[in-house]
C-alpha cells in the first residue's frame, strides 16, 4: 500500500477517514522468486479511534490514487471489520501453551548408493534470526529443516511483513502451523546457565534422549546424553 513503482509511473494510494489522513501499513515483503509460495494476509489499518465514540455511527472512507491514467491497472478490496486486537506477544504465549504432540518425520539424504535415513539432526540453540539463545524454540510443521527459531521473533517478522512463511525455508507457517519444540524448550529452561558452552543440541528419535554437544575451553567437542524425557 506504500508507493509502488510501475514502469515510469509511481502509484501512491492515500486513505482518509472522516477527512483525516490515515498512515498506510507496509507492503508485502516477498523474496525474489518466492511469490507463488507466499502466504499473504491483507495489510491492516486501525481506524478505531476515528470511528468509535462519535455521535454519528456512519463514517466516510475515501481512497485516492492520484495521477493514475488507467484505473483498470488497479483493483482491490477494502473491508471494514470490528475485531479484537491480539498482540504478537499474546499470540506467542497462546501458541506456546497449545501443546502439539511431536511427530517424528523420517528424513532422508541422497548418497552414491541411493537413499539413507538420517536418524539425528544438529540444531543450534541460538535463533538464526537474532543469534541469541532461544527461550521458546519453534518451526513450521511443513519445514523440512530441524533448526528452530525464537517463537516471538518469527511471529513478529511475519506480522511485520504480512507474509506467513518460514524465514529459513519459506514453507507455509501460519500461526496454526507453528510447532514448538518442547523437548528443546525444557532443556533450555533447565540448563539456561550452560547455554554459552553449547554448540549444538542433537535431535534424536522420540524414544531416544537428546544429545548435547558442548564446546570446551579449547573449543573441542564433547558429547553428553541428556534424557529430558525422564
Biotite code that builds the C-alpha atoms (Angstrom):
import biotite.structure as struc

atoms = struc.array([
    struc.Atom([0.000, 0.000, 0.000], chain_id="A", res_id=1, res_name="UNK", atom_name="CA", element="C"),
    struc.Atom([3.031, 2.236, 0.193], chain_id="A", res_id=2, res_name="UNK", atom_name="CA", element="C"),
    struc.Atom([4.295, 3.918, -3.027], chain_id="A", res_id=3, res_name="UNK", atom_name="CA", element="C"),
    struc.Atom([4.643, 1.380, -5.831], chain_id="A", res_id=4, res_name="UNK", atom_name="CA", element="C"),
    struc.Atom([6.734, 1.944, -8.931], chain_id="A", res_id=5, res_name="UNK", atom_name="CA", element="C"),
    struc.Atom([5.190, 0.743, -12.211], chain_id="A", res_id=6, res_name="UNK", atom_name="CA", element="C"),
    struc.Atom([7.478, 1.366, -15.168], chain_id="A", res_id=7, res_name="UNK", atom_name="CA", element="C"),
    struc.Atom([7.935, 5.156, -15.167], chain_id="A", res_id=8, res_name="UNK", atom_name="CA", element="C"),
    struc.Atom([4.887, 5.859, -13.018], chain_id="A", res_id=9, res_name="UNK", atom_name="CA", element="C"),
    struc.Atom([4.655, 5.828, -9.242], chain_id="A", res_id=10, res_name="UNK", atom_name="CA", element="C"),
    struc.Atom([1.365, 4.754, -7.690], chain_id="A", res_id=11, res_name="UNK", atom_name="CA", element="C"),
    struc.Atom([0.673, 6.379, -4.334], chain_id="A", res_id=12, res_name="UNK", atom_name="CA", element="C"),
    struc.Atom([-2.501, 5.390, -2.507], chain_id="A", res_id=13, res_name="UNK", atom_name="CA", element="C"),
    struc.Atom([-3.977, 7.587, 0.196], chain_id="A", res_id=14, res_name="UNK", atom_name="CA", element="C"),
    struc.Atom([-6.801, 6.792, 2.605], chain_id="A", res_id=15, res_name="UNK", atom_name="CA", element="C"),
    struc.Atom([-8.819, 9.274, 4.624], chain_id="A", res_id=16, res_name="UNK", atom_name="CA", element="C"),
    struc.Atom([-11.498, 8.531, 7.220], chain_id="A", res_id=17, res_name="UNK", atom_name="CA", element="C"),
    struc.Atom([-13.907, 11.343, 8.012], chain_id="A", res_id=18, res_name="UNK", atom_name="CA", element="C"),
    struc.Atom([-11.433, 13.705, 6.409], chain_id="A", res_id=19, res_name="UNK", atom_name="CA", element="C"),
    struc.Atom([-8.445, 12.517, 8.474], chain_id="A", res_id=20, res_name="UNK", atom_name="CA", element="C"),
    struc.Atom([-5.447, 11.066, 6.657], chain_id="A", res_id=21, res_name="UNK", atom_name="CA", element="C"),
    struc.Atom([-4.605, 7.510, 7.765], chain_id="A", res_id=22, res_name="UNK", atom_name="CA", element="C"),
    struc.Atom([-0.991, 6.224, 7.700], chain_id="A", res_id=23, res_name="UNK", atom_name="CA", element="C"),
    struc.Atom([-0.646, 3.207, 5.431], chain_id="A", res_id=24, res_name="UNK", atom_name="CA", element="C"),
    struc.Atom([0.820, -0.153, 6.501], chain_id="A", res_id=25, res_name="UNK", atom_name="CA", element="C"),
    struc.Atom([3.823, -1.763, 4.852], chain_id="A", res_id=26, res_name="UNK", atom_name="CA", element="C"),
    struc.Atom([3.561, -3.601, 1.567], chain_id="A", res_id=27, res_name="UNK", atom_name="CA", element="C"),
    struc.Atom([4.115, -7.339, 1.435], chain_id="A", res_id=28, res_name="UNK", atom_name="CA", element="C"),
    struc.Atom([7.794, -8.212, 1.505], chain_id="A", res_id=29, res_name="UNK", atom_name="CA", element="C"),
    struc.Atom([8.389, -11.341, -0.592], chain_id="A", res_id=30, res_name="UNK", atom_name="CA", element="C"),
    struc.Atom([11.853, -12.550, -1.666], chain_id="A", res_id=31, res_name="UNK", atom_name="CA", element="C"),
    struc.Atom([12.502, -12.710, -5.402], chain_id="A", res_id=32, res_name="UNK", atom_name="CA", element="C"),
    struc.Atom([11.229, -15.922, -6.946], chain_id="A", res_id=33, res_name="UNK", atom_name="CA", element="C"),
    struc.Atom([9.036, -16.808, -3.934], chain_id="A", res_id=34, res_name="UNK", atom_name="CA", element="C"),
    struc.Atom([5.840, -15.054, -4.989], chain_id="A", res_id=35, res_name="UNK", atom_name="CA", element="C"),
    struc.Atom([3.936, -18.258, -5.823], chain_id="A", res_id=36, res_name="UNK", atom_name="CA", element="C"),
    struc.Atom([4.637, -19.809, -2.416], chain_id="A", res_id=37, res_name="UNK", atom_name="CA", element="C"),
    struc.Atom([3.975, -16.674, -0.363], chain_id="A", res_id=38, res_name="UNK", atom_name="CA", element="C"),
    struc.Atom([1.186, -16.900, 2.217], chain_id="A", res_id=39, res_name="UNK", atom_name="CA", element="C"),
    struc.Atom([-0.048, -13.306, 2.249], chain_id="A", res_id=40, res_name="UNK", atom_name="CA", element="C"),
    struc.Atom([-2.548, -11.696, 4.574], chain_id="A", res_id=41, res_name="UNK", atom_name="CA", element="C"),
    struc.Atom([-4.244, -8.384, 3.996], chain_id="A", res_id=42, res_name="UNK", atom_name="CA", element="C"),
    struc.Atom([-2.435, -5.347, 5.450], chain_id="A", res_id=43, res_name="UNK", atom_name="CA", element="C"),
    struc.Atom([-4.431, -3.820, 8.305], chain_id="A", res_id=44, res_name="UNK", atom_name="CA", element="C"),
    struc.Atom([-5.082, -0.180, 9.133], chain_id="A", res_id=45, res_name="UNK", atom_name="CA", element="C"),
    struc.Atom([-6.512, 0.561, 12.579], chain_id="A", res_id=46, res_name="UNK", atom_name="CA", element="C"),
    struc.Atom([-9.167, 3.283, 12.316], chain_id="A", res_id=47, res_name="UNK", atom_name="CA", element="C"),
    struc.Atom([-10.837, 2.574, 15.659], chain_id="A", res_id=48, res_name="UNK", atom_name="CA", element="C"),
    struc.Atom([-10.026, 5.980, 17.119], chain_id="A", res_id=49, res_name="UNK", atom_name="CA", element="C"),
    struc.Atom([-11.605, 7.673, 14.100], chain_id="A", res_id=50, res_name="UNK", atom_name="CA", element="C"),
    struc.Atom([-14.948, 5.855, 14.073], chain_id="A", res_id=51, res_name="UNK", atom_name="CA", element="C"),
    struc.Atom([-15.769, 4.846, 17.654], chain_id="A", res_id=52, res_name="UNK", atom_name="CA", element="C"),
    struc.Atom([-17.030, 7.323, 20.181], chain_id="A", res_id=53, res_name="UNK", atom_name="CA", element="C"),
    struc.Atom([-18.514, 9.581, 17.522], chain_id="A", res_id=54, res_name="UNK", atom_name="CA", element="C"),
    struc.Atom([-22.147, 10.641, 17.768], chain_id="A", res_id=55, res_name="UNK", atom_name="CA", element="C"),
    struc.Atom([-22.779, 9.648, 14.175], chain_id="A", res_id=56, res_name="UNK", atom_name="CA", element="C"),
    struc.Atom([-22.156, 5.889, 13.667], chain_id="A", res_id=57, res_name="UNK", atom_name="CA", element="C"),
    struc.Atom([-21.742, 6.428, 9.913], chain_id="A", res_id=58, res_name="UNK", atom_name="CA", element="C"),
    struc.Atom([-18.265, 7.265, 8.680], chain_id="A", res_id=59, res_name="UNK", atom_name="CA", element="C"),
    struc.Atom([-16.740, 8.069, 5.307], chain_id="A", res_id=60, res_name="UNK", atom_name="CA", element="C"),
    struc.Atom([-13.702, 6.241, 3.957], chain_id="A", res_id=61, res_name="UNK", atom_name="CA", element="C"),
    struc.Atom([-12.071, 7.702, 0.872], chain_id="A", res_id=62, res_name="UNK", atom_name="CA", element="C"),
    struc.Atom([-9.379, 6.003, -1.216], chain_id="A", res_id=63, res_name="UNK", atom_name="CA", element="C"),
    struc.Atom([-7.419, 8.005, -3.757], chain_id="A", res_id=64, res_name="UNK", atom_name="CA", element="C"),
    struc.Atom([-4.686, 7.116, -6.237], chain_id="A", res_id=65, res_name="UNK", atom_name="CA", element="C"),
    struc.Atom([-3.640, 10.363, -7.933], chain_id="A", res_id=66, res_name="UNK", atom_name="CA", element="C"),
    struc.Atom([-2.119, 10.578, -11.393], chain_id="A", res_id=67, res_name="UNK", atom_name="CA", element="C"),
    struc.Atom([-3.312, 7.103, -12.367], chain_id="A", res_id=68, res_name="UNK", atom_name="CA", element="C"),
    struc.Atom([-4.303, 7.380, -16.018], chain_id="A", res_id=69, res_name="UNK", atom_name="CA", element="C"),
    struc.Atom([-5.989, 3.992, -16.271], chain_id="A", res_id=70, res_name="UNK", atom_name="CA", element="C"),
    struc.Atom([-7.922, 2.879, -13.174], chain_id="A", res_id=71, res_name="UNK", atom_name="CA", element="C"),
    struc.Atom([-8.116, -0.630, -14.615], chain_id="A", res_id=72, res_name="UNK", atom_name="CA", element="C"),
    struc.Atom([-4.461, -1.022, -13.665], chain_id="A", res_id=73, res_name="UNK", atom_name="CA", element="C"),
    struc.Atom([-5.543, -1.190, -10.034], chain_id="A", res_id=74, res_name="UNK", atom_name="CA", element="C"),
    struc.Atom([-8.060, -3.447, -8.395], chain_id="A", res_id=75, res_name="UNK", atom_name="CA", element="C"),
    struc.Atom([-8.523, -4.298, -4.775], chain_id="A", res_id=76, res_name="UNK", atom_name="CA", element="C"),
    struc.Atom([-10.907, -4.745, -1.898], chain_id="A", res_id=77, res_name="UNK", atom_name="CA", element="C"),
    struc.Atom([-11.170, -2.723, 1.285], chain_id="A", res_id=78, res_name="UNK", atom_name="CA", element="C"),
    struc.Atom([-13.181, -4.266, 4.116], chain_id="A", res_id=79, res_name="UNK", atom_name="CA", element="C"),
    struc.Atom([-14.054, -2.634, 7.421], chain_id="A", res_id=80, res_name="UNK", atom_name="CA", element="C"),
    struc.Atom([-14.452, -5.134, 10.253], chain_id="A", res_id=81, res_name="UNK", atom_name="CA", element="C"),
    struc.Atom([-14.768, -4.881, 14.020], chain_id="A", res_id=82, res_name="UNK", atom_name="CA", element="C"),
    struc.Atom([-12.291, -7.220, 15.678], chain_id="A", res_id=83, res_name="UNK", atom_name="CA", element="C"),
    struc.Atom([-10.364, -7.648, 18.899], chain_id="A", res_id=84, res_name="UNK", atom_name="CA", element="C"),
    struc.Atom([-6.670, -6.899, 18.587], chain_id="A", res_id=85, res_name="UNK", atom_name="CA", element="C"),
    struc.Atom([-4.271, -9.674, 19.598], chain_id="A", res_id=86, res_name="UNK", atom_name="CA", element="C"),
    struc.Atom([-0.676, -8.638, 20.150], chain_id="A", res_id=87, res_name="UNK", atom_name="CA", element="C"),
    struc.Atom([2.196, -10.723, 18.821], chain_id="A", res_id=88, res_name="UNK", atom_name="CA", element="C"),
    struc.Atom([3.308, -11.377, 22.408], chain_id="A", res_id=89, res_name="UNK", atom_name="CA", element="C"),
    struc.Atom([-0.153, -12.702, 23.342], chain_id="A", res_id=90, res_name="UNK", atom_name="CA", element="C"),
    struc.Atom([-0.194, -14.858, 20.210], chain_id="A", res_id=91, res_name="UNK", atom_name="CA", element="C"),
    struc.Atom([3.214, -16.315, 21.112], chain_id="A", res_id=92, res_name="UNK", atom_name="CA", element="C"),
    struc.Atom([2.028, -17.100, 24.643], chain_id="A", res_id=93, res_name="UNK", atom_name="CA", element="C"),
    struc.Atom([-1.117, -18.750, 23.298], chain_id="A", res_id=94, res_name="UNK", atom_name="CA", element="C"),
    struc.Atom([0.786, -20.883, 20.778], chain_id="A", res_id=95, res_name="UNK", atom_name="CA", element="C"),
    struc.Atom([3.372, -21.949, 23.354], chain_id="A", res_id=96, res_name="UNK", atom_name="CA", element="C"),
    struc.Atom([0.562, -23.073, 25.640], chain_id="A", res_id=97, res_name="UNK", atom_name="CA", element="C"),
    struc.Atom([-1.175, -25.169, 22.985], chain_id="A", res_id=98, res_name="UNK", atom_name="CA", element="C"),
    struc.Atom([0.649, -28.454, 23.269], chain_id="A", res_id=99, res_name="UNK", atom_name="CA", element="C"),
    struc.Atom([1.174, -30.025, 19.871], chain_id="A", res_id=100, res_name="UNK", atom_name="CA", element="C"),
    struc.Atom([2.470, -33.572, 20.117], chain_id="A", res_id=101, res_name="UNK", atom_name="CA", element="C"),
    struc.Atom([5.820, -34.150, 18.469], chain_id="A", res_id=102, res_name="UNK", atom_name="CA", element="C"),
    struc.Atom([5.538, -36.090, 15.240], chain_id="A", res_id=103, res_name="UNK", atom_name="CA", element="C"),
    struc.Atom([8.676, -37.834, 14.140], chain_id="A", res_id=104, res_name="UNK", atom_name="CA", element="C"),
    struc.Atom([9.321, -37.319, 10.447], chain_id="A", res_id=105, res_name="UNK", atom_name="CA", element="C"),
    struc.Atom([11.651, -39.537, 8.517], chain_id="A", res_id=106, res_name="UNK", atom_name="CA", element="C"),
    struc.Atom([14.433, -37.534, 6.955], chain_id="A", res_id=107, res_name="UNK", atom_name="CA", element="C"),
    struc.Atom([16.455, -38.830, 4.046], chain_id="A", res_id=108, res_name="UNK", atom_name="CA", element="C"),
    struc.Atom([19.559, -37.787, 2.219], chain_id="A", res_id=109, res_name="UNK", atom_name="CA", element="C"),
    struc.Atom([20.933, -38.843, -1.123], chain_id="A", res_id=110, res_name="UNK", atom_name="CA", element="C"),
    struc.Atom([24.147, -40.824, -1.294], chain_id="A", res_id=111, res_name="UNK", atom_name="CA", element="C"),
    struc.Atom([26.018, -42.588, -4.055], chain_id="A", res_id=112, res_name="UNK", atom_name="CA", element="C"),
    struc.Atom([24.147, -45.756, -3.153], chain_id="A", res_id=113, res_name="UNK", atom_name="CA", element="C"),
    struc.Atom([20.690, -44.205, -3.141], chain_id="A", res_id=114, res_name="UNK", atom_name="CA", element="C"),
    struc.Atom([18.695, -43.016, -0.123], chain_id="A", res_id=115, res_name="UNK", atom_name="CA", element="C"),
    struc.Atom([19.801, -43.255, 3.502], chain_id="A", res_id=116, res_name="UNK", atom_name="CA", element="C"),
    struc.Atom([17.832, -42.488, 6.651], chain_id="A", res_id=117, res_name="UNK", atom_name="CA", element="C"),
    struc.Atom([19.011, -39.612, 8.812], chain_id="A", res_id=118, res_name="UNK", atom_name="CA", element="C"),
    struc.Atom([18.448, -40.533, 12.455], chain_id="A", res_id=119, res_name="UNK", atom_name="CA", element="C"),
    struc.Atom([19.951, -37.428, 14.063], chain_id="A", res_id=120, res_name="UNK", atom_name="CA", element="C"),
    struc.Atom([19.988, -33.749, 13.249], chain_id="A", res_id=121, res_name="UNK", atom_name="CA", element="C"),
    struc.Atom([22.094, -30.934, 14.679], chain_id="A", res_id=122, res_name="UNK", atom_name="CA", element="C"),
    struc.Atom([20.218, -27.886, 15.953], chain_id="A", res_id=123, res_name="UNK", atom_name="CA", element="C"),
    struc.Atom([21.852, -24.688, 17.135], chain_id="A", res_id=124, res_name="UNK", atom_name="CA", element="C"),
    struc.Atom([20.364, -23.285, 20.324], chain_id="A", res_id=125, res_name="UNK", atom_name="CA", element="C"),
    struc.Atom([20.786, -19.735, 19.027], chain_id="A", res_id=126, res_name="UNK", atom_name="CA", element="C"),
    struc.Atom([17.989, -18.294, 16.930], chain_id="A", res_id=127, res_name="UNK", atom_name="CA", element="C"),
    struc.Atom([19.258, -17.824, 13.341], chain_id="A", res_id=128, res_name="UNK", atom_name="CA", element="C"),
    struc.Atom([17.290, -14.570, 13.129], chain_id="A", res_id=129, res_name="UNK", atom_name="CA", element="C"),
    struc.Atom([18.797, -12.920, 16.207], chain_id="A", res_id=130, res_name="UNK", atom_name="CA", element="C"),
    struc.Atom([21.897, -15.015, 17.054], chain_id="A", res_id=131, res_name="UNK", atom_name="CA", element="C"),
    struc.Atom([20.629, -15.067, 20.658], chain_id="A", res_id=132, res_name="UNK", atom_name="CA", element="C"),
    struc.Atom([19.854, -18.205, 22.709], chain_id="A", res_id=133, res_name="UNK", atom_name="CA", element="C"),
    struc.Atom([16.262, -19.288, 22.253], chain_id="A", res_id=134, res_name="UNK", atom_name="CA", element="C"),
    struc.Atom([13.682, -19.498, 25.019], chain_id="A", res_id=135, res_name="UNK", atom_name="CA", element="C"),
    struc.Atom([10.722, -20.868, 23.051], chain_id="A", res_id=136, res_name="UNK", atom_name="CA", element="C"),
    struc.Atom([12.161, -22.699, 20.003], chain_id="A", res_id=137, res_name="UNK", atom_name="CA", element="C"),
    struc.Atom([9.690, -23.175, 17.167], chain_id="A", res_id=138, res_name="UNK", atom_name="CA", element="C"),
    struc.Atom([9.455, -24.007, 13.486], chain_id="A", res_id=139, res_name="UNK", atom_name="CA", element="C"),
    struc.Atom([6.686, -24.688, 10.973], chain_id="A", res_id=140, res_name="UNK", atom_name="CA", element="C"),
    struc.Atom([5.044, -28.092, 10.659], chain_id="A", res_id=141, res_name="UNK", atom_name="CA", element="C"),
    struc.Atom([5.862, -28.032, 6.931], chain_id="A", res_id=142, res_name="UNK", atom_name="CA", element="C"),
    struc.Atom([9.557, -27.187, 7.414], chain_id="A", res_id=143, res_name="UNK", atom_name="CA", element="C"),
    struc.Atom([11.988, -29.873, 6.281], chain_id="A", res_id=144, res_name="UNK", atom_name="CA", element="C"),
    struc.Atom([14.793, -28.492, 8.455], chain_id="A", res_id=145, res_name="UNK", atom_name="CA", element="C"),
    struc.Atom([15.117, -29.155, 12.186], chain_id="A", res_id=146, res_name="UNK", atom_name="CA", element="C"),
    struc.Atom([16.544, -25.741, 13.038], chain_id="A", res_id=147, res_name="UNK", atom_name="CA", element="C"),
    struc.Atom([14.205, -23.745, 15.240], chain_id="A", res_id=148, res_name="UNK", atom_name="CA", element="C"),
    struc.Atom([13.728, -20.015, 15.693], chain_id="A", res_id=149, res_name="UNK", atom_name="CA", element="C"),
    struc.Atom([12.627, -17.942, 18.665], chain_id="A", res_id=150, res_name="UNK", atom_name="CA", element="C"),
    struc.Atom([8.820, -18.036, 18.562], chain_id="A", res_id=151, res_name="UNK", atom_name="CA", element="C"),
    struc.Atom([8.219, -14.364, 19.343], chain_id="A", res_id=152, res_name="UNK", atom_name="CA", element="C"),
    struc.Atom([10.861, -13.284, 16.816], chain_id="A", res_id=153, res_name="UNK", atom_name="CA", element="C"),
    struc.Atom([9.448, -15.266, 13.902], chain_id="A", res_id=154, res_name="UNK", atom_name="CA", element="C"),
    struc.Atom([5.866, -14.199, 14.669], chain_id="A", res_id=155, res_name="UNK", atom_name="CA", element="C"),
    struc.Atom([6.977, -10.563, 14.782], chain_id="A", res_id=156, res_name="UNK", atom_name="CA", element="C"),
    struc.Atom([8.754, -10.923, 11.433], chain_id="A", res_id=157, res_name="UNK", atom_name="CA", element="C"),
    struc.Atom([5.695, -12.477, 9.775], chain_id="A", res_id=158, res_name="UNK", atom_name="CA", element="C"),
    struc.Atom([3.299, -9.910, 11.233], chain_id="A", res_id=159, res_name="UNK", atom_name="CA", element="C"),
    struc.Atom([5.523, -7.039, 10.111], chain_id="A", res_id=160, res_name="UNK", atom_name="CA", element="C"),
    struc.Atom([5.771, -8.275, 6.505], chain_id="A", res_id=161, res_name="UNK", atom_name="CA", element="C"),
    struc.Atom([2.187, -9.643, 6.295], chain_id="A", res_id=162, res_name="UNK", atom_name="CA", element="C"),
    struc.Atom([3.697, -12.830, 4.837], chain_id="A", res_id=163, res_name="UNK", atom_name="CA", element="C"),
    struc.Atom([3.378, -16.024, 6.884], chain_id="A", res_id=164, res_name="UNK", atom_name="CA", element="C"),
    struc.Atom([6.222, -18.178, 5.620], chain_id="A", res_id=165, res_name="UNK", atom_name="CA", element="C"),
    struc.Atom([9.239, -19.635, 7.382], chain_id="A", res_id=166, res_name="UNK", atom_name="CA", element="C"),
    struc.Atom([12.136, -17.140, 7.131], chain_id="A", res_id=167, res_name="UNK", atom_name="CA", element="C"),
    struc.Atom([14.560, -20.037, 6.629], chain_id="A", res_id=168, res_name="UNK", atom_name="CA", element="C"),
    struc.Atom([12.920, -22.280, 4.021], chain_id="A", res_id=169, res_name="UNK", atom_name="CA", element="C"),
    struc.Atom([9.817, -20.213, 3.080], chain_id="A", res_id=170, res_name="UNK", atom_name="CA", element="C"),
    struc.Atom([7.428, -23.089, 3.801], chain_id="A", res_id=171, res_name="UNK", atom_name="CA", element="C"),
    struc.Atom([3.927, -22.003, 4.826], chain_id="A", res_id=172, res_name="UNK", atom_name="CA", element="C"),
    struc.Atom([3.948, -21.048, 8.513], chain_id="A", res_id=173, res_name="UNK", atom_name="CA", element="C"),
    struc.Atom([0.588, -19.681, 9.588], chain_id="A", res_id=174, res_name="UNK", atom_name="CA", element="C"),
    struc.Atom([0.003, -19.428, 13.356], chain_id="A", res_id=175, res_name="UNK", atom_name="CA", element="C"),
    struc.Atom([-1.932, -22.706, 13.226], chain_id="A", res_id=176, res_name="UNK", atom_name="CA", element="C"),
    struc.Atom([1.071, -24.344, 11.542], chain_id="A", res_id=177, res_name="UNK", atom_name="CA", element="C"),
    struc.Atom([3.654, -23.392, 14.170], chain_id="A", res_id=178, res_name="UNK", atom_name="CA", element="C"),
    struc.Atom([5.192, -26.203, 16.214], chain_id="A", res_id=179, res_name="UNK", atom_name="CA", element="C"),
    struc.Atom([7.061, -25.565, 19.470], chain_id="A", res_id=180, res_name="UNK", atom_name="CA", element="C"),
    struc.Atom([9.988, -27.893, 20.190], chain_id="A", res_id=181, res_name="UNK", atom_name="CA", element="C"),
    struc.Atom([9.067, -28.719, 23.779], chain_id="A", res_id=182, res_name="UNK", atom_name="CA", element="C"),
    struc.Atom([11.958, -31.149, 24.295], chain_id="A", res_id=183, res_name="UNK", atom_name="CA", element="C"),
    struc.Atom([14.456, -28.431, 23.424], chain_id="A", res_id=184, res_name="UNK", atom_name="CA", element="C"),
    struc.Atom([12.490, -25.819, 25.373], chain_id="A", res_id=185, res_name="UNK", atom_name="CA", element="C"),
    struc.Atom([12.603, -27.978, 28.501], chain_id="A", res_id=186, res_name="UNK", atom_name="CA", element="C"),
    struc.Atom([16.352, -28.433, 28.159], chain_id="A", res_id=187, res_name="UNK", atom_name="CA", element="C"),
    struc.Atom([16.928, -24.710, 27.606], chain_id="A", res_id=188, res_name="UNK", atom_name="CA", element="C"),
    struc.Atom([14.833, -23.877, 30.669], chain_id="A", res_id=189, res_name="UNK", atom_name="CA", element="C"),
    struc.Atom([16.650, -26.413, 32.861], chain_id="A", res_id=190, res_name="UNK", atom_name="CA", element="C"),
    struc.Atom([20.157, -25.554, 31.614], chain_id="A", res_id=191, res_name="UNK", atom_name="CA", element="C"),
    struc.Atom([19.936, -21.822, 30.861], chain_id="A", res_id=192, res_name="UNK", atom_name="CA", element="C"),
    struc.Atom([23.201, -21.249, 32.735], chain_id="A", res_id=193, res_name="UNK", atom_name="CA", element="C"),
    struc.Atom([25.043, -23.626, 30.399], chain_id="A", res_id=194, res_name="UNK", atom_name="CA", element="C"),
    struc.Atom([23.865, -22.362, 27.013], chain_id="A", res_id=195, res_name="UNK", atom_name="CA", element="C"),
    struc.Atom([27.039, -20.345, 26.441], chain_id="A", res_id=196, res_name="UNK", atom_name="CA", element="C"),
    struc.Atom([29.005, -23.613, 26.396], chain_id="A", res_id=197, res_name="UNK", atom_name="CA", element="C"),
    struc.Atom([26.681, -25.426, 23.996], chain_id="A", res_id=198, res_name="UNK", atom_name="CA", element="C"),
    struc.Atom([27.440, -25.690, 20.299], chain_id="A", res_id=199, res_name="UNK", atom_name="CA", element="C"),
    struc.Atom([24.596, -27.959, 19.168], chain_id="A", res_id=200, res_name="UNK", atom_name="CA", element="C"),
    struc.Atom([21.722, -29.985, 20.501], chain_id="A", res_id=201, res_name="UNK", atom_name="CA", element="C"),
    struc.Atom([21.328, -33.213, 18.573], chain_id="A", res_id=202, res_name="UNK", atom_name="CA", element="C"),
    struc.Atom([17.727, -34.099, 17.750], chain_id="A", res_id=203, res_name="UNK", atom_name="CA", element="C"),
    struc.Atom([17.189, -37.827, 18.154], chain_id="A", res_id=204, res_name="UNK", atom_name="CA", element="C"),
    struc.Atom([14.206, -40.165, 17.625], chain_id="A", res_id=205, res_name="UNK", atom_name="CA", element="C"),
    struc.Atom([11.418, -39.572, 20.134], chain_id="A", res_id=206, res_name="UNK", atom_name="CA", element="C"),
    struc.Atom([12.279, -42.720, 22.079], chain_id="A", res_id=207, res_name="UNK", atom_name="CA", element="C"),
    struc.Atom([15.900, -41.596, 22.472], chain_id="A", res_id=208, res_name="UNK", atom_name="CA", element="C"),
    struc.Atom([17.236, -38.867, 24.787], chain_id="A", res_id=209, res_name="UNK", atom_name="CA", element="C"),
    struc.Atom([18.587, -35.644, 23.344], chain_id="A", res_id=210, res_name="UNK", atom_name="CA", element="C"),
    struc.Atom([22.328, -35.289, 22.917], chain_id="A", res_id=211, res_name="UNK", atom_name="CA", element="C"),
    struc.Atom([24.181, -32.094, 23.707], chain_id="A", res_id=212, res_name="UNK", atom_name="CA", element="C"),
    struc.Atom([27.474, -31.094, 22.122], chain_id="A", res_id=213, res_name="UNK", atom_name="CA", element="C"),
    struc.Atom([29.494, -28.757, 24.315], chain_id="A", res_id=214, res_name="UNK", atom_name="CA", element="C"),
    struc.Atom([32.448, -26.571, 23.487], chain_id="A", res_id=215, res_name="UNK", atom_name="CA", element="C"),
    struc.Atom([35.403, -26.973, 25.820], chain_id="A", res_id=216, res_name="UNK", atom_name="CA", element="C"),
    struc.Atom([37.796, -24.157, 26.636], chain_id="A", res_id=217, res_name="UNK", atom_name="CA", element="C"),
    struc.Atom([39.951, -25.348, 23.756], chain_id="A", res_id=218, res_name="UNK", atom_name="CA", element="C"),
    struc.Atom([36.808, -25.465, 21.588], chain_id="A", res_id=219, res_name="UNK", atom_name="CA", element="C"),
    struc.Atom([36.942, -29.235, 21.463], chain_id="A", res_id=220, res_name="UNK", atom_name="CA", element="C"),
    struc.Atom([33.622, -31.002, 21.153], chain_id="A", res_id=221, res_name="UNK", atom_name="CA", element="C"),
    struc.Atom([32.455, -33.277, 23.952], chain_id="A", res_id=222, res_name="UNK", atom_name="CA", element="C"),
    struc.Atom([29.222, -35.238, 23.865], chain_id="A", res_id=223, res_name="UNK", atom_name="CA", element="C"),
    struc.Atom([26.797, -35.808, 26.699], chain_id="A", res_id=224, res_name="UNK", atom_name="CA", element="C"),
    struc.Atom([23.487, -37.674, 26.641], chain_id="A", res_id=225, res_name="UNK", atom_name="CA", element="C"),
    struc.Atom([20.740, -35.785, 28.456], chain_id="A", res_id=226, res_name="UNK", atom_name="CA", element="C"),
    struc.Atom([17.429, -37.578, 28.963], chain_id="A", res_id=227, res_name="UNK", atom_name="CA", element="C"),
    struc.Atom([14.926, -34.714, 29.176], chain_id="A", res_id=228, res_name="UNK", atom_name="CA", element="C"),
    struc.Atom([12.026, -37.156, 28.976], chain_id="A", res_id=229, res_name="UNK", atom_name="CA", element="C"),
    struc.Atom([12.910, -38.912, 32.220], chain_id="A", res_id=230, res_name="UNK", atom_name="CA", element="C"),
])
